[in-house]
Amino acid sequence: MKRRFLILPLLAFATFDCSCVAPPPPDEVHPKPSGDVRAVDLADGVRLQMLPVPGGTFRMGSPRSEIGRMPTQEDPVSVTLSRDFWLAETEVSQAAWAAVMDGETVVDLARKCLADDVRIGGRTVREALGLPRDADPVSFAGPREPDFPVVWVSWTEAAEFCRRIDERERAAGRVPDGYEYRLPTEAEWERACRADETAALPNGRSLRYVVQFVQPELDDIAWYCGNCSTNPVPANADPLRRGWGLAVNTRPVGTKAPNAWGFHDMIGNVFEWCADVLPPGDFRLPGGTDPVRLSPAGIRANRGGSWAVVPQAFLRSAARSFCPEGIRCNDVGFRPALAPILFREAHPATPSPAAEETHAESAETAESGSPAGGAGERSETEGVSHAETAEP
C-alpha cells in the first residue's frame, strides 16, 4: 500500500491586503456554556481544568470563500453532537505530562524520536532534521519548561495519557456514566474551537495575505511563526532559513486570549491530536450525528496549527492535518476531552471521488494561501510534519 506525504515548508506570499473590522467582544456574541467546570488534580500545583462544551448542531468545515482552505477536506457538513462534553482549557503542559507519565520530559521524548523509524514523506523526523541517532536530544528538544506544551509526543502516547487520567478519575468515582477521558474527535475539537463562531478564526476574524509572516488577526489568540520569536522578526524573514533560527518555538500554554468559551491556544502553539483516523482515500469531513472514524491504527487527524507552519493554511478553525500515529514532532501536542464513550470498532467510509487529490494539489488552488513547494532547509527546532495522505 503506497502512501505519499508532503512535508510542508513555511513560505511567504506577496499578495493583496484586505481590511478587517474587529468584531464585538466575544462574550457579547457567544455566551459561555453554563455547565460545571471540572478540575483534575495531577500533582501539587498541577491540574487539568476541563471546561464544558454544549452539544448541538453546527456547520463544520469552511466555505469556498475562506482564504487558505483546502478543497475536498474542508467541504462543509452539518454536524450534531448529541451530548455535552468537556475539553481541557489548555494544551497539556510539560508539568502535566510528567505528573501522569512517570516523570517523563520532552528530552526523554526527543530521545525516542532519535530511535524511531516511523516515516513521513519517505523520511523519519530524525532524517528530516538531519540528525544522527546519537545526536544530543537536549540540543533539539526545544523549551524545557513546566508551563510550555509537551511536544514530541505520538498519538499513541497521547491516548495513553488520557487512559491513565480516565483510570485514575474513574477509580475515584469522578467520571460520569457513559463518559471517558480520551482524545477529542475532530467534530468535538472544532465545536470547542469555534465556540459558535462561523468566521475562519474563533475570534470572529479572517486571515489576510501579507508579505511577511505576520497576521495581526492572530496576535491576540495564537502563538505562531509571526509572533513567537524571542528576537524581533526581520523584514521579509524566511523562518526556514535565516532570521529566526532557534528563537522560534513554542510558548507557555494559556498566555493568549481565550475564545468565547474559555479555551486557550485552540489555534497555534502546537497541533493537537484527535481521535479520528483518515479512511483510505477519503479526505472528506464526516457529517451527521456524533461523527467519528475509528480504527485500531492508522493516519490520525490533528488540528489547530502550530508555531511552525503557514498561517493561512493551518491556523484556522476548519484546517485539518494528518500524520502517522507513531510520528513525533516538535510542534504536535494534545488536550484531553471528557466525552461520551466511543465504540472501538472501525467505521467504514465510502471513498471519495477526489481520493487522488493530494495535499500538494490542494495547495496549488488559486488564492488558497497554501504552500506549493518542497521541504527546503529547516532549523533544528522547526516543525517537520503536517502531511496529508493520498494513494493509500
N, C-alpha and C positions, 0 to 999 in steps of 0.2 A: 504494500500500500504506500503510495507515494504522497508526500506532503511537501508543499512549498511554503517557505516562510520568508517574509521580508523584514529585515531589521531596519528600523526607521531612523533616519537622521534628523537633526534639527536643521531646518532650512529657513532662510529669511525670504520674505516676499515683498517686492516693491509694487504695491498695488494701491487701490483707491482708499480714501478715508471717508467714513460716514459718521455723522454726528450721532450721539446717543444722549437721550434725556434721562436723567436719574429718575428711577421710579419712586413712588411713595415709600416711606419706611415699611419694611416687610410686615411688622406686627399689625399694621393698619389694614393690610390687604388679606393676609392669611394667618388668622389667629393660631396660636399653638394648640395642639391637641390637649384635651382635658384629662387624659388618663394619668395614672400614677407613674412616678419615676422610680426605677429600681436601681439600687446600689449594690454592687458585688464587691465585697472586700476581699482583696487578694493577699495583702501583706500590710504591715504597718505603713500607713500613709499612701497605699497603692490601692486604687479601686477602679472598677468599671462603672460608669454612670450610664444606665440604659434608659433611653427616652422613648416615650410612646409614639407610635405611628398609627393613624387610623386606617382601617380598611376603607374600601370604596372603589369607585371606578375612575380611571384617569386614562389619558392618552399617552402611551409610551412610544418613544421614537421622536423623529424630527421631521418638520415639514420640508418640502423641496427648497424653500427659500432660505433655509438656515445655512449660514456660512460655515464651511468646514465639514458638512455632513458627508457620510459615506453611503452611496446608493446601495440599495438592497438590504444591508444590515441595519439600517435605521428607518426603514419604511414604517410609518406609524401603525400601531394596532391599539385596539381598545382592550384594556386590562381591568379586571375586577379582582381585588383582594378581599376575600370573604370574611376575614377576621383581622382584628387589630394585632399589632406585634410591637416589639421593642427592638431598638438598634443602639449600639454603643454611640455615645455622644462624640467621641473622637476615635481616630485610628489607634490601634493597640500600640502603646508605648514600649520602649525597651524595658522599663521597670516592670510593667505588667507582664511582659513576656517572660522575664527572668523569674518572676514570682510564681508563675504557673509551670514553667518548663525547666524546673530544677536548676535555676541559676544560669541558664544558657545566655550568652551575649551575642551581639552582632559579629564579633570577631570569631566566635565559635561557628556561627552560621556561614561567615565568609570562608572559613577553613573548609567547610563542607562543599562550598562552591568549587574550590580548587580540586576536590576529589571527584566531583560529579562528571558524568559523561552524558547527561541529558542534552540533546542537541536542539537548536532552533536555528533555522536558516542554514543547516548543514554544519554549524559550529556549536561548540559548547560556549557558555558565557565566558568561561575562563579563556578560551581561544579568541573570542571576540574582543576581549580586553587585552590580549597579548600577554597573558600571564602564564608562566610555567607552573607546574603542580607544586613546586617547592617555594613559590612566592610567599612573602610575608603577609599573612592575612590582615595584620594590623594596618599595613600601609594602604590598603584599599577598602577596608571595611566601612569607611565613612564615619560620620559623627558617632561618638560613643558616649551618649548622654541619656540619663534615665527618662527624660521627658521628650526625647525625639522618637519618631516612629520606628518600630522594628522593621528591618529590611532583610534581604537575602533569605526570606522565608518562603518555602514552597507551599503550594496549595495543600498538599498532604499534611504538612506540619501545622498550617493554619487551622485545618479541620480538626487535628488532634488537640490543639489548644482549646477549641470550642468544646470538644468532647470532655476534656478534663474539667472545664468550668461546669458543664452540664452534670457530670457525675458528682461534683462537689455540692452544687446547689440542690440537686435532686435528693441527695442524702440528707440535706438539712431541711427538706420539705419546702423549698422555696421556688419550685418550678411548677407553674400552673398545669393542670391536667390538659393533655393534648399538645403541650408545647415542648420545645427543646432549645438548648443553646446550639447554634450552628452558624455556618456562613449564610448570608442572605442570598436569596435568589436575585436574578437581575431585576425582576419586577419589583421586589421589595426594596432593593437598593435605589432604583430610580424613583420610586414613590417617595422615599425618605429624602432623597436629594432634591427633588423638585419642590416638595412642601406645598403642593397645589399650584406651583408656578408653571406657566406654559412657555415662557421665554427660554432661550438657549442656556441661560445661566440661572442658578437658584436665587440670585439677587434681582431678577427681573430684567436683566440687561442682555445684550447680544454682543458677540465679539465683532471687531472690525479689523480690517487688514492694516498693518503698519509696516514700515521698513525694518525697524529694529524688533527685537524680541521683547516688546513692551506692550502690554494690553491693559490700559487703565481700568477697563471694566472688571478685570480680575483682581486688582490690587487689594481690595478690601476683604476678599473672601478666600484667596488662594495663594499658596506659595508655589511659584512656577519659575521658569528659567529667566523671566524678566525682572524678578524682584528678590530672588533667594540668594543672590551673591553677597558675600561679605565685603566685596570690593565694588566700587562704582562700576556700573555697566558701561563699557566703552561704546561710543557711537558705532553703529553698524557692526557690532560684535558678532562673531560666529562662535557660539559656545562650544561647538565641537572641536574647534581648532585653537584659536588664541584669544586671550582677553579675560576669560574667567577661570579656566583650569579647575583646580581643586577647590576653589572658593564656592562653587555651585554645588549644592546638595540639599538634603532635607532640612527642615526646620522644626522647632518644637510643636507638638500637637496642641490644638486648641488655642492658638495665638492669633488666628484670623477671625473675622466676624462670622458668627453662625448664620445659618439660613433661618427662615421664619419659624421653623420647628425646633431650633436649638442645636442643630448638628454642625460641627466644625469640620473643615477640610474635606468635605464631600468632593470638592473639586481641587485638584492639585496636591502637592506634597508627595504622596505616594499613590500608585494604583492600588485598588482593593480587590482581593479575590472574591468571587461569588461562587455559589453552589453549582451553577449551570455548566453543562457540557455542551460543546458545539457539535451538533449532529453531523455526520459525514456529508459534506457538500451542501449544507443548508445554513446560510447566513441570516435567515430571516428571524425577526423577533417573534417569540411565541406570544400569542394573544389569548384571550379568553379568561376564564376564572382560575386564579391561583396558578399561573403558568410556570412551569419549570421543566427543564430537560436534564435528566439524571442518567448516570452510568457509573459503574464501578471505577472507571478510569477514562482519561481522555484529555482533550484540549479544553481548558476551563476559561470561563469569562473572567475578565477583571475590568473594573470601572473607575472613572474619576480623573484619569490623567495623573501626571506627576511633574516634578521639578525638571525632568529631563527630556520632555517631548514637545512637539509642535502644539502650541496652544489651540489654534483653530481646529486641528484635527481631533484632539483628545480631551481638552479641558472644557467640556460641555456636558450637560445633564444626560444627553442621549448617546454620547460617544461610547463605543464599545471596543474592547481589545481582547485578544485570546492568546494564551500561552500553554505549552505542555504543563501538566500539573506538577511535574517534578522539577521545573526550572526554578532557579533562584536569580533574582535581580536586585540591584541596589536602589530600585525605585518602585518596588512592589511590596505592599503590606496588606493589612486587612482590618476589618472591625466585625465583631460578632453580632448576631441577632438572637433574640429570644422570640421564637416564631413557631407557628404550627409545625408539628412533626411531618417530615417529608417521607413519602414512600421511597424505598431504596431501589426499586427496580427501574430499569431504563424506560424512558418514554419515547417510543419511536416517532420519527417525524418524516414527512414526505419530502424528498429532496427538491430544492428549488430549481426552476428552470435556469436560474442565474448562478448555478453552482460553480461554473468555471470562472466566475468573476473573482479576481484576486484583489488583495489589498492595494497592490500597485496600480491596477486598472482603476479602482475606485479613486485613488489619489490623483489620477490624471484628469478627473472630471473638472470641467470648467468651473472656476470660482469656488473650488472646494476648500482651498487653503491647506491642502494636504501635501506632503512631500511626494516627489516623483522620482527620487534618485536612489543611489545605493547607500551603503553604510557610512562611508567616509571615515576620517580619523576620529578617535574618541579618546577623551582623557580617562584616567584610571577610575574615576568615580562617576562617570555618566551612565545613564540608563542604556541598556543594551537590548531591550525587548520591544515589543508590542506588535506581535505578529498576528496576522490573520491567515487562516489556512485555506488551501484550495487543493483540488485533486486528491482527496484522501484515498 
